[in-house]
Amino acid sequence: MGAQRDDGGYLTVRVVESIRLSPSLIRVVFDASNHGGFNTSGVPDEIVHLYFPADGESAPPEMTRRNGVLGHHDGVARECRNYTVRRWDGDRITIDFVDHVGGVAADWARSAEPGMALGMWGTRSWYGPPADTEWMLLIADLPGLPALCRALEQLPAGLRAHAIVEVAHDDDVQDMRSAASVTMDWRVAGNGRAPSELSDAVRAYEIPTGTGYVWFGGEASAGRAVRKYFRGDVGIPAKRLAIVGYWRDDKEAWLERYERVADSLIDDYERIALTGMGEAEAEIHWDEILERAGL
Ligand SMILES: Cc1cc2nc3c(=O)[nH]c(=O)nc-3n(C[C@H](O)[C@H](O)[C@H](O)COP(=O)(O)OP(=O)(O)OC[C@H]3O[C@@H](n4cnc5c(N)ncnc54)[C@H](O)[C@@H]3O)c2cc1C
């Protein structure tokens, strides 16, 4: 499933409020006034790219356009991470950050106080159920939970939805609001603390009759297993599936292994891509290439 991108623009946002939502989630509300040309798409899994200050900066500078390309263009390396817009009310943008060990973004969220600033560029989204969808399966771990909540809040009455959500603590479970008929399967697992149960839970789910749509937002290898099951075993059409890898467990070790073989994997992928396959097929081949390489 391809991504939809809105090259809206860049803005500097300031923290208005930061609250501890649950043991694993920190909610930060940003003031995003003056977001000319940069608006919500309304799609539940829309993200913004957050730019964190470099050492010695209180905030990243405004981006400028050089040769038509919007960027910082100052040679300073700044960390950038993707985060879901949990809520966008006028000038207020709410983001729920997972509080995990390590990481520029998680460290920043733990220290967030009113007045602190970040750069924000957006937006992009993947969720897109076809109009004839009769049932929906939504799967997430903690980073995918904000998008999953937003999706449930937008579902219409009469639609059947099942959600499988992995959290780190019992108290991370949230109250869900939806006009649709929703069943929830909460699990305390995965999230870098224990093996993930998402793939097994998906396989145990009895697929309803009628036209469905499956959305996944969570750890990349769990997402790969879910894509393989739905495309390979179930045979669901690509337009009824959006699998988005949100993060990677033990990213540093994975990257080290990946970098050792990246050139040959990319060669393999390019050979297959030259056959002119579509994006959905290419995704499956890339999954297979990674799996063969033990990644
Ligand atoms: C489309 C999209 C939407 C996303 N939406 C959200 C969101 O709304 N809220 C949110 O919290 N995250 C979200 N994420 C995930 C977030 O971008 C990543 O978790 C990101 O890596 C966090 O950056 P960091 O600097 O804290 O950690 P990094 O520097 O990337 O990683 C440092 C270490 O932490 C580990 N790590 C990273 N993330 C997690 C995690 N969640 N749990 C346990 N260990 C982790 C890594 O494996 C690594 O070992 C989203 C990602 C995508 C692609």
The ligand as a MOL file (V3000), in Angstrom:
LIG
                    3D

  0  0  0     0  0            999 V3000
M  V30 BEGIN CTAB
M  V30 COUNTS 53 58 0 0 0
M  V30 BEGIN ATOM
M  V30 1 C 4.7120 5.9670 10.4830 0
M  V30 2 C 5.2960 6.0110 11.8830 0
M  V30 3 C 4.5440 6.5170 12.9460 0
M  V30 4 C 5.0540 6.4920 14.2610 0
M  V30 5 N 4.3060 7.0040 15.2880 0
M  V30 6 C 4.7960 6.9680 16.5650 0
M  V30 7 C 4.0450 7.5160 17.6580 0
M  V30 8 O 2.9760 8.1140 17.4970 0
M  V30 9 N 4.5680 7.3910 18.9080 0
M  V30 10 C 5.7830 6.7800 19.1240 0
M  V30 11 O 6.2220 6.7040 20.2750 0
M  V30 12 N 6.5170 6.2870 18.1020 0
M  V30 13 C 6.0560 6.3740 16.8400 0
M  V30 14 N 6.8000 5.8730 15.8120 0
M  V30 15 C 8.0420 5.1640 16.1260 0
M  V30 16 C 9.2250 6.0840 16.3670 0
M  V30 17 O 9.4770 6.8730 15.2050 0
M  V30 18 C 10.4490 5.1630 16.6670 0
M  V30 19 O 10.2080 4.3820 17.8090 0
M  V30 20 C 11.7190 5.9330 16.8140 0
M  V30 21 O 12.7820 5.0320 16.5380 0
M  V30 22 C 11.9540 6.5050 18.2150 0
M  V30 23 O 13.1360 7.2750 18.1820 0
M  V30 24 P 14.1320 7.3430 19.4100 0
M  V30 25 O 15.0910 8.4450 19.0720 0
M  V30 26 O 13.3680 7.4320 20.6930 0
M  V30 27 O 14.8690 5.9440 19.4040 0
M  V30 28 P 15.9810 5.4340 18.3580 0
M  V30 29 O 17.1900 6.2970 18.4090 0
M  V30 30 O 15.3630 5.2410 17.0350 0
M  V30 31 O 16.3470 4.0080 18.9580 0
M  V30 32 C 17.1160 3.8610 20.1620 0
M  V30 33 C 16.8870 2.4570 20.7120 0
M  V30 34 O 15.5240 2.3580 21.1320 0
M  V30 35 C 14.8880 1.2540 20.4990 0
M  V30 36 N 13.5100 1.6710 20.2560 0
M  V30 37 C 13.0400 2.5720 19.3560 0
M  V30 38 N 11.7190 2.7150 19.4720 0
M  V30 39 C 11.3300 1.8830 20.4590 0
M  V30 40 C 10.0670 1.5700 21.0450 0
M  V30 41 N 8.9310 2.1580 20.6480 0
M  V30 42 N 10.0290 0.6540 22.0480 0
M  V30 43 C 11.1570 0.0420 22.4840 0
M  V30 44 N 12.3990 0.3040 21.9610 0
M  V30 45 C 12.4670 1.2160 20.9690 0
M  V30 46 C 15.6960 0.9640 19.2360 0
M  V30 47 O 15.6130 -0.4020 18.8440 0
M  V30 48 C 17.0830 1.3470 19.6750 0
M  V30 49 O 17.6900 0.2590 20.3160 0
M  V30 50 C 6.3350 5.9410 14.4960 0
M  V30 51 C 7.1140 5.4970 13.4100 0
M  V30 52 C 6.6010 5.5160 12.1260 0
M  V30 53 C 7.4450 5.0160 10.9770 0
M  V30 END ATOM
M  V30 BEGIN BOND
M  V30 1 1 1 2
M  V30 2 1 2 3
M  V30 3 2 2 52
M  V30 4 2 3 4
M  V30 5 1 4 5
M  V30 6 1 4 50
M  V30 7 2 5 6
M  V30 8 1 6 7
M  V30 9 1 6 13
M  V30 10 2 7 8
M  V30 11 1 7 9
M  V30 12 1 9 10
M  V30 13 2 10 11
M  V30 14 1 10 12
M  V30 15 2 12 13
M  V30 16 1 13 14
M  V30 17 1 14 15
M  V30 18 1 14 50
M  V30 19 1 15 16
M  V30 20 1 16 17
M  V30 21 1 16 18
M  V30 22 1 18 19
M  V30 23 1 18 20
M  V30 24 1 20 21
M  V30 25 1 20 22
M  V30 26 1 22 23
M  V30 27 1 23 24
M  V30 28 2 24 25
M  V30 29 1 24 26
M  V30 30 1 24 27
M  V30 31 1 27 28
M  V30 32 2 28 29
M  V30 33 1 28 30
M  V30 34 1 28 31
M  V30 35 1 31 32
M  V30 36 1 32 33
M  V30 37 1 33 34
M  V30 38 1 33 48
M  V30 39 1 34 35
M  V30 40 1 35 36
M  V30 41 1 35 46
M  V30 42 1 36 37
M  V30 43 1 36 45
M  V30 44 2 37 38
M  V30 45 1 38 39
M  V30 46 1 39 40
M  V30 47 2 39 45
M  V30 48 1 40 41
M  V30 49 2 40 42
M  V30 50 1 42 43
M  V30 51 2 43 44
M  V30 52 1 44 45
M  V30 53 1 46 47
M  V30 54 1 46 48
M  V30 55 1 48 49
M  V30 56 2 50 51
M  V30 57 1 51 52
M  V30 58 1 52 53
M  V30 END BOND
M  V30 END CTAB
M  END
